[in-house]
Amino acid sequence: MATTTPAYTNGSLYTWVGGKSGSWSDISNWKYDGQPATHAPDTQTNNGTVVIPSGVTVTIPSTVATLSGVNIDVQGKLTIAAGSSALAVNSLTVENGGTALIERAITANQSFSGKSGSTITVQGVNQDWSGYPGVKPDIASGGTLNFDNSAITLGSVNGSGIQGNLNIYNGSVVKTAGNSTTITGPITVSGAGTTFTDSSQLQSTLTLNDGATATISNSYPTDGTKVVFGTGTNTLILPNNEYMANKLVLANLKEGDKIGVDGQPVSTATMTANNISLTTSSGTITPKSVTYDSSYTNAPTGNESVAVDVESNNGVICYLAGSMIRTPDGDVAIENLRVGDVVLAYANGQSVARDVIWAGRKHMAVQTHLPEADAGYPVRVKANAIADGVPYKDMLITPEHCLFLDGAFVPVRMLVNGGSIAYDHTITAYDYYHVETQQHSVIMADGALTESYLDTGNRGSFRQDGTVVTLGGRHLSWEHDAAAPLETAQPVVEKLFHALAARAGVATGTQALVEDDNLHLVTETGAVVRKLRTQAGRVSFMLPPGVQSVTVVSRSSKPCDVVGPFVNDRRMLGVQIGAVTAISATGTQTSTAHLQEHALAGWHGMEAGASARWTNGQATLPLHGLTGAGMTILTLDVVSAGPYLADTPAVQQDVLCA
């Protein structure tokens, strides 16, 4: 009697043996219970355990999507290749010495674990792990979980949670959903554009490197939890609750690091030898203690004011070394001016001698990986850019510095034309200087009229040279104390911009633009949902069952880049969303969550009187209660969109200074 070979094997142990090819689907690469397999693990053989032995490298291709009954045990190296659909497994276990590279969304019904000595890297994945079935990580002490260029929301965990190393880098955006995420191993967040938002109970050391940002949001950290400011300059956003913030110990704070408060603008801040206090409209936020890095030679020894960052409208406004300031005795290099020296101010058409009451210096390291307008490059105003002999030599100033033109102060960043006024990419580190007179003054630098220092709150970030220094600050304002109005209105500045560009013979408005917003949705599992239809600004999408939130993804650009630098809007704008409507078997419902939740990720602040809100190109939209067991049609009212710079991809774009 002939023996019938089963159509497929099911429910036992598969072992990779490596045949004539490296293909997952090639049955010669597999043994099943010690015998040659009749099928590779796939949708037909959707049970059992797959073993990747030590010394072996295996790739699960994008064509394999359903292994929901399969347990994968990795002793060697496993790559889950990028694909448009999530890979479903029953469990994934990486053993000591094993590695797993995950390049697409994944769900694990039972467990997602890394043993001591294992490494799991999630690369280029956008997924909410907190949904069902989601991913519940269990990383043992000595194991490592890496997030590389990924957007992940962590939820519940298995076992003891993440006890090993959690590394977040290369522009990843990682957050915890509620207090169900247990992380007891060290957390390291590295790189510009990389963010970590914790709303669970932070209880392990958090280290920030090279431009990283961490937000401790609505979280009760374990008392004494340490946040370490590592290499480069970094940003920490404290919880907006004094009790919560007072549990944190900040270490190695240095010049250039930034500290803010979650959801609250900071009005003033004070540093002492062992702490920092941030004042908001809701009260004062103070961590448990602060220590300063040994490189911070200007660390405070008593109460000192701290600078408010440019995003809070108190920018760094300064000259570079070599700028020549007009005095009664001729032009003097700004770096040589001291308290008590005299400069010439210009008021009512006449020159007036005024004493220098403060002189400060600070160092800038340009963040060359950022766009030029955000990186900190100085602006070079070339000789004769404004008029013949004005300035009489190239002038180097910071982007927020103002030129005095037509009776008003205009930030030079709004006049950059790439020719006679341009960011200087050859300078990546420099000292910058400023001087203050008793009254805010129009002064002359390099033969051009410009401004003296106006103390709007950032004096504490400067170092004073000379034998006489001035303590404290006056905290003045442009509205009440400026020598002339600050002009940022587009109609006025645009006219000046075009006049200066025409004088230099510079062509403007040549950037290529596109109108297509490339609007689409990404579900918690990483599935991309394209437009179903568009009609009169209403864009509809067909959602699969059970979706609890989506990411609204589109192209994004800054108005100052699309229209011109004379537009004083530097927000990264995606699409402006008004009404959100969901139609399912249970009826029609509307959502206003994006108009009500202040701290919703990826959304700009609400504009006064507006019934719509701008995304930044990648915004979270909660759908709790809007979707059911069946399909749902989700409709977004797109109030405004585009145009966009032609080379802008449809991906995520992307305080206080110590």
C-alpha positions in Angstrom: 0.0 0.0 0.0 1.4 3.4 -1.0 2.0 6.0 1.8 0.2 9.3 1.3 2.3 12.4 2.0 0.3 14.9 4.0 -0.7 18.1 2.3 1.1 20.0 4.9 2.7 19.5 8.3 1.1 21.1 11.4 1.7 21.8 15.0 5.2 20.7 15.8 8.9 21.7 15.5 10.5 23.3 12.4 14.2 23.7 12.3 16.2 25.7 9.7 18.9 23.5 8.2 19.8 25.6 5.1 19.4 24.0 1.8 20.4 25.1 -1.7 18.9 28.6 -1.2 18.3 31.1 1.5 14.6 31.3 0.8 12.1 30.9 3.7 9.6 29.3 1.3 12.1 26.7 0.0 11.2 23.5 1.8 14.7 22.1 1.4 15.8 24.7 4.1 13.6 23.1 6.7 13.3 19.9 8.8 10.1 19.0 10.5 10.4 16.9 13.6 13.8 15.8 12.3 12.6 14.8 8.9 12.6 16.8 5.6 9.6 19.1 5.7 6.9 19.0 3.1 6.0 22.6 3.5 7.8 25.7 4.8 6.2 27.5 7.8 3.5 29.7 6.2 -0.2 30.2 6.2 -0.9 26.5 5.7 1.5 25.4 8.4 0.2 27.9 10.9 1.1 26.1 14.1 4.2 24.8 15.9 7.6 26.1 16.7 10.3 27.4 14.3 13.9 27.3 15.5 16.6 29.5 13.9 19.8 27.8 15.2 22.9 29.7 16.3 25.2 30.7 13.4 22.3 30.9 10.9 20.8 34.0 9.3 17.2 33.7 8.1 14.8 36.3 6.5 11.1 36.2 6.6 10.1 37.9 3.4 7.3 40.4 3.0 5.2 37.8 1.2 4.8 35.9 4.5 2.2 37.7 6.6 0.3 35.1 8.8 2.2 32.9 11.2 -0.3 33.6 14.0 -0.1 30.1 15.4 3.7 29.8 15.1 6.3 30.3 17.9 9.6 31.5 16.6 12.7 30.8 18.6 15.8 32.7 17.5 19.2 31.5 18.5 20.9 32.9 15.4 19.9 35.9 13.3 16.4 36.7 12.0 15.3 39.5 9.8 11.6 40.2 9.3 11.7 42.1 6.0 9.8 45.3 5.3 6.4 45.0 3.9 3.0 46.7 3.7 1.2 44.3 6.0 2.0 43.3 9.6 3.4 39.9 10.4 1.3 38.0 12.9 3.0 35.4 15.1 2.0 33.5 18.2 5.3 34.3 19.9 8.8 35.6 19.2 11.6 34.6 21.5 15.2 35.8 21.0 17.7 33.7 22.9 21.1 34.6 24.4 23.4 35.5 21.5 20.4 35.8 19.1 19.4 38.9 17.1 16.2 39.9 15.4 15.8 42.8 13.0 12.1 43.8 12.5 11.4 46.0 9.5 7.6 46.0 9.5 4.7 46.0 12.0 4.3 42.8 14.0 1.7 41.3 16.3 2.4 38.6 18.9 -0.6 36.8 20.4 1.4 35.4 23.3 4.8 36.8 23.9 7.5 39.0 22.5 10.6 38.3 24.5 14.3 38.8 24.5 16.5 36.8 26.9 19.7 38.1 28.5 22.3 38.6 25.8 19.7 39.0 23.0 19.2 42.0 20.7 15.9 43.0 19.1 16.0 46.0 16.7 12.8 47.6 15.3 13.7 49.6 12.3 11.5 51.9 10.2 8.2 50.8 11.8 5.2 52.9 12.6 2.9 51.0 15.0 0.8 51.2 18.1 1.9 48.3 20.2 -0.7 49.1 22.9 -3.6 47.8 20.7 -4.9 44.3 20.4 -3.3 41.9 19.8 -0.4 44.3 19.7 3.0 43.6 21.2 3.7 43.1 24.9 7.5 43.1 25.3 9.3 41.1 27.9 13.0 42.0 27.7 15.2 40.4 30.4 18.0 42.1 32.2 21.1 41.9 29.9 18.9 42.0 26.8 18.5 44.9 24.4 15.5 46.5 22.6 16.4 49.1 20.0 14.0 51.5 18.2 15.7 52.8 15.0 13.8 55.4 13.0 10.5 54.1 14.3 7.3 55.5 15.7 6.1 53.2 18.5 3.5 53.4 21.2 4.2 51.0 24.1 1.3 49.6 26.1 1.1 46.6 28.4 4.1 44.3 29.0 4.6 40.6 29.7 6.5 39.2 32.6 8.6 42.0 34.3 8.4 44.2 31.2 11.6 45.9 29.8 14.3 45.1 32.3 17.1 45.2 29.7 18.5 48.2 27.7 16.0 50.3 25.8 17.7 52.3 23.1 15.8 54.9 21.0 17.6 56.6 18.2 17.8 57.9 14.6 14.6 60.1 14.7 12.4 57.5 16.5 9.3 58.7 18.3 8.5 56.4 21.2 5.8 56.9 23.8 4.1 54.9 26.5 0.3 54.7 26.7 -0.8 55.2 30.2 0.8 53.5 33.2 0.7 49.9 31.9 4.3 50.0 30.5 6.9 48.8 33.0 10.5 49.8 32.1 13.1 49.1 34.8 16.2 48.9 32.5 18.2 51.9 31.4 16.7 54.1 28.7 18.9 55.9 26.2 17.5 58.4 23.7 19.9 59.7 21.1 19.9 62.0 18.1 18.1 65.1 16.9 14.4 64.5 16.2 14.4 61.5 18.5 11.8 61.8 21.2 10.6 59.7 24.1 7.4 60.5 26.0 6.7 58.6 29.2 3.3 58.6 30.9 3.9 55.5 32.9 5.9 55.5 36.2 9.5 56.3 35.1 11.8 54.3 37.4 15.0 53.7 35.5 17.9 56.0 34.5 17.1 58.0 31.3 20.0 59.3 29.3 19.7 61.9 26.5 22.4 62.3 23.8 23.0 64.5 20.7 19.9 66.6 20.4 17.3 64.1 21.9 14.1 65.2 23.6 12.3 63.4 26.5 8.9 64.4 27.9 7.8 63.1 31.3 4.0 63.5 30.9 1.4 62.9 33.6 3.7 60.5 35.3 4.7 59.8 38.9 8.4 58.9 38.6 10.0 56.7 41.3 11.6 59.0 43.9 15.2 59.7 42.9 14.9 58.6 39.3 17.8 60.0 37.3 17.8 61.9 34.0 21.3 62.2 32.6 22.2 64.9 30.0 24.8 63.1 27.9 26.7 64.1 24.8 25.5 67.1 22.8 22.7 69.4 23.8 19.4 67.9 24.8 15.9 68.8 25.9 13.9 67.5 28.9 10.2 68.4 29.4 9.2 68.0 33.0 5.7 67.0 34.2 3.4 70.0 34.9 2.8 68.7 38.4 5.2 69.9 41.1 5.0 66.7 43.1 5.8 64.6 40.0 8.7 66.8 38.9 10.2 66.8 42.4 10.9 63.1 42.1 13.5 63.6 39.3 17.3 64.0 39.8 18.9 65.8 36.8 22.6 65.0 36.2 25.3 66.6 34.0 23.3 69.6 32.9 25.4 71.9 30.7 25.3 75.0 28.6 22.9 74.6 25.7 20.7 71.9 27.3 17.0 72.8 27.6 14.3 72.2 30.2 10.6 72.9 29.8 7.3 72.0 31.4 4.7 69.7 29.7 1.9 71.7 28.1 2.9 75.0 29.9 4.9 78.0 28.6 7.7 78.9 31.0 7.8 82.6 31.8 10.9 82.7 34.0 13.4 80.4 35.4 16.1 80.4 38.1 19.2 78.2 38.4 21.1 77.6 41.7 24.2 75.6 42.5 22.0 72.4 42.9 18.6 73.0 41.2 16.5 74.9 38.8 13.0 76.4 39.2 10.7 77.0 36.2 7.7 79.4 36.6 4.6 78.8 34.6 1.1 80.2 34.8 0.1 77.2 36.9 2.9 77.5 39.5 6.6 76.7 40.0 8.1 73.4 38.8 11.3 72.2 40.5 13.1 68.8 40.2 14.5 67.0 43.2 18.1 68.2 42.4 20.4 69.2 39.6 24.1 68.6 39.1 26.2 70.3 36.4 28.6 68.8 33.9 32.3 69.6 34.5 32.4 71.3 31.0 29.9 73.9 32.2 32.4 76.4 33.4 29.7 79.0 33.9 27.5 76.8 36.1 25.7 79.0 38.7 26.8 79.3 42.3 23.8 81.4 43.4 20.5 82.4 42.0 20.8 83.2 38.3 18.2 83.8 35.6 18.0 81.3 32.7 17.3 82.1 29.0 14.0 81.4 27.4 14.3 79.6 24.1 13.4 81.2 20.7 10.3 79.0 20.5 9.0 81.0 23.5 9.7 84.2 21.5 12.9 85.2 23.4 15.5 84.4 20.8 19.2 84.8 20.8 19.9 88.1 19.2 23.6 88.9 18.7 26.6 90.0 16.8 29.6 87.8 15.9 33.2 88.8 16.8 34.6 91.4 14.5 31.4 93.4 14.2 32.4 97.1 14.5 30.2 99.2 16.8 30.2 103.0 16.4 31.4 104.9 19.4 32.4 108.6 20.0 36.0 107.5 19.4 35.4 105.6 16.2 34.4 102.0 15.5 35.3 99.4 18.1 35.1 95.6 17.8 32.1 94.4 19.8 34.2 91.8 21.7 36.3 94.6 23.1 33.4 96.6 24.6 32.9 96.5 28.4 30.5 97.8 31.0 31.1 101.6 31.3 32.2 102.1 27.7 30.2 104.5 25.5 28.5 103.8 22.2 26.6 106.1 19.8 22.8 105.6 19.7 20.6 107.2 17.0 17.3 108.9 18.1 15.2 111.4 16.3 17.8 111.8 13.5 20.7 112.6 15.9 23.5 110.6 17.5 23.5 110.4 21.3 26.3 109.0 23.5 25.0 106.2 25.8 26.8 104.1 28.4 27.1 100.3 28.0 25.5 98.9 31.1 25.9 95.2 30.2 28.0 93.2 27.7 27.7 89.5 27.2 29.2 86.6 25.2 28.0 83.1 24.4 29.2 80.2 22.3 27.2 78.5 19.5 27.7 75.1 18.0 25.7 74.8 14.8 23.5 71.7 14.5 24.5 71.0 10.9 22.0 68.1 10.5 19.1 70.5 10.7 17.7 72.8 8.0 19.7 75.9 7.6 17.1 78.2 9.2 16.9 76.0 12.3 20.6 74.9 12.6 22.0 78.1 14.1 24.2 79.2 11.2 25.0 82.9 11.3 23.6 85.2 8.7 26.1 87.1 6.5 24.9 90.5 5.3 27.3 91.3 2.5 28.9 94.7 2.1 26.6 97.2 0.2 23.6 94.8 0.7 21.3 97.5 2.0 22.8 100.6 0.3 26.1 101.8 -1.0 28.5 101.4 1.9 25.8 99.9 4.1 27.2 97.8 5.6 30.7 98.9 4.7 31.9 95.3 5.2 30.3 91.9 5.5 28.3 91.8 8.7 27.8 88.5 10.6 24.8 88.3 13.0 22.5 85.7 14.4 19.2 85.0 12.6 17.0 86.7 15.1 19.1 89.9 15.1 17.2 92.9 13.8 18.2 95.5 11.2 16.7 99.0 11.5 14.9 99.6 8.2 12.2 102.2 7.4 11.7 103.1 11.1 11.3 99.5 12.4 13.4 96.6 13.6 13.2 93.6 11.2 14.7 90.2 12.0 17.4 89.4 9.5 16.1 85.8 9.0 13.1 87.3 7.3 15.3 89.0 4.7 17.5 86.1 3.7 17.7 85.9 -0.1 20.6 83.5 -0.6 22.7 86.2 -2.2 23.4 89.5 -0.5 21.9 88.2 2.8 22.5 84.5 3.4 23.2 81.8 6.0 27.0 81.2 6.2 27.5 77.4 6.1 31.2 77.7 6.4 30.9 78.7 10.1 29.8 75.9 12.3 31.0 77.2 15.7 31.3 80.7 16.9 31.1 83.2 19.8 28.5 85.8 19.7 28.2 89.1 21.6 25.8 91.8 22.6 25.8 95.1 24.5 23.0 96.8 26.4 22.4 100.5 27.0 20.2 102.0 29.7 17.5 102.5 27.0 17.0 100.2 24.1 18.9 101.9 21.3 19.3 102.0 17.6 23.1 101.6 17.2 25.4 101.3 14.2 27.4 98.1 13.4 29.6 97.8 10.4 28.0 101.0 9.1 24.4 99.6 9.3 21.7 100.6 11.7 20.7 97.8 14.0 19.8 97.3 17.7 21.3 97.1 21.1 20.4 94.3 23.5 16.9 94.2 24.8 16.7 92.1 28.0 13.6 90.0 27.3 14.8 87.3 29.7 17.7 85.5 28.2 20.6 87.4 29.9 21.3 84.6 32.2 22.6 82.4 29.3 25.4 84.9 28.5 28.9 85.1 30.1 30.2 88.5 31.0 33.8 89.5 30.5 35.9 92.2 32.1 36.3 93.3 35.7 32.8 94.7 36.1 29.8 92.6 35.6 26.1 93.3 35.9 23.9 90.9 38.0 20.3 90.1 37.4 18.2 91.4 34.6 15.3 93.7 33.8 13.0 91.5 31.8 11.9 94.1 29.3 9.5 93.7 26.4 9.3 94.7 22.7 5.8 96.1 23.3 6.8 98.6 26.0 10.6 99.1 26.0 11.9 98.9 22.4 13.5 101.9 20.7 11.3 101.2 17.6 8.6 98.7 16.7 9.4 95.1 15.9 8.1 94.5 12.4 7.2 91.0 11.2 4.0 91.7 9.3 4.2 90.0 5.8 3.1 93.0 3.7 5.7 95.3 5.2 8.6 92.8 5.3 7.9 91.3 1.9 8.3 94.7 0.3 11.7 95.1 2.0 12.7 91.6 1.1 12.0 92.1 -2.6 13.8 95.5 -2.7 17.0 94.0 -1.2 16.8 90.9 -3.4 16.4 93.1 -6.5 19.3 95.3 -5.4 21.5 92.2 -5.3 20.0 90.8 -8.6 18.8 87.7 -6.8 15.9 85.7 -8.3 13.4 84.7 -5.7 10.4 82.3 -5.5 12.1 79.7 -7.7 11.5 76.7 -5.4 9.4 73.9 -7.0 6.0 73.4 -5.3 3.4 70.6 -5.4 -0.3 70.8 -4.4 -0.8 67.1 -3.8 -1.0 66.5 0.0 -0.4 62.7 -0.3 -2.9 62.4 2.6 -3.3 58.9 4.0 -3.8 57.1 7.3 -1.7 54.5 9.1 -3.4 52.2 11.6 -1.9 50.9 14.9 -0.7 47.8 13.1 1.2 49.8 10.5 -1.3 49.2 7.7 -1.6 52.1 5.2 -5.1 53.3 4.3 -5.4 55.3 1.1 -8.2 57.7 0.2 -11.5 56.1 -0.8 -12.9 59.3 -2.3 -12.5 63.1 -2.2 -15.4 65.5 -2.6 -15.5 69.2 -1.8 -12.6 69.0 0.7 -14.1 65.9 2.4 -11.7 63.0 2.3 -13.0 59.5 3.1 -11.2 56.3 4.1 -12.4 52.7 4.6 -11.1 51.4 7.9 -10.8 47.8 8.9 -12.7 46.5 12.0 -11.4 47.4 15.5 -9.1 50.3 14.6 -8.8 52.5 17.8 -6.6 55.2 16.4 -4.9 56.3 13.2 -2.0 58.5 12.3 -2.9 61.2 9.8 0.1 61.4 7.4 0.7 63.9 4.7 3.3 66.1 3.1 4.3 69.0 5.2 6.2 72.3 4.7 6.8 75.6 6.5 5.0 78.7 5.2 8.3 80.6 5.5 9.9 78.0 3.1 7.0 77.8 0.7 6.1 81.4 0.4 9.3 83.1 1.5 11.3 84.0 4.7 9.2 87.2 4.9 6.4 85.1 6.3 6.7 84.9 10.0 5.2 81.4 10.3 7.8 78.7 10.9 5.5 75.9 11.8 5.7 72.6 9.9 2.2 72.4 8.4 0.6 69.2 7.0 -3.2 69.5 6.6 -5.8 71.5 8.5 -8.5 69.2 9.8 -12.0 70.3 10.8 -14.9 67.9 11.3 -14.2 64.1 11.7 -17.1 61.8 10.9 -17.4 58.0 11.2 -20.1 55.9 9.5 -20.4 52.3 10.6 -23.1 49.7 11.2 -24.1 51.5 14.4 -24.7 54.8 12.7 -23.0 58.1 12.1 -20.8 59.7 14.8 -18.5 62.7 15.0 -15.3 63.3 16.9 -13.8 66.5 18.3 -10.9 64.9 20.1 -8.3 66.6 17.9 -9.9 70.0 18.7 -10.0 69.4 22.5 -6.9 67.4 23.6 -4.1 70.0 24.0 -1.2 67.6 24.0 -2.3 65.3 21.2 0.8 64.2 19.3 1.5 65.8 15.9 -1.0 68.7 16.2 -0.2 72.4 16.4 -2.0 74.5 18.9 -5.5 75.7 18.3 -5.8 79.1 16.6 -8.1 81.6 18.1 -11.7 81.2 16.9 -10.8 78.3 14.6 -12.9 75.2 14.2 -10.0 73.3 12.6 -6.5 72.4 13.6 -3.2 71.9 11.7 -1.2 68.7 11.8 2.6 68.7 11.4 2.4 66.0 8.8 2.1 63.0 11.2 -0.6 63.4 13.8 -2.4 60.9 16.1 -6.2 60.8 15.7 -8.0 58.8 18.5 -11.1 56.9 17.3 -12.3 55.4 20.6 -16.0 54.7 20.3 -16.2 55.5 16.6 -15.3 52.1 15.2 -16.9 48.7 15.7 -16.7 45.1 14.7 -17.3 45.9 11.0 -15.9 48.3 8.5 -16.0 52.0 9.1 -15.9 54.9 6.7 -13.9 57.8 8.3 -14.3 61.2 6.7 -12.0 64.1 7.4 -12.9 67.7 6.5 -9.6 69.1 5.1 -10.0 72.9 5.5 -6.6 73.7 4.1 -3.6 72.0 2.6 -0.5 72.9 0.7 1.2 73.9 -1.3 4.4 72.0 -0.3 8.0 72.0 -1.3 8.4 69.4 -4.1 11.1 67.5 -2.3 9.1 67.1 1.0 8.3 63.5 1.7 5.0 62.4 3.4 6.7 61.4 6.6 7.1 62.7 10.1 9.1 66.0 10.3 10.2 66.1 12.8 11.9 75.9 26.8 14.6 76.9 28.6 18.3 77.0 27.8 20.9 76.2 30.4 
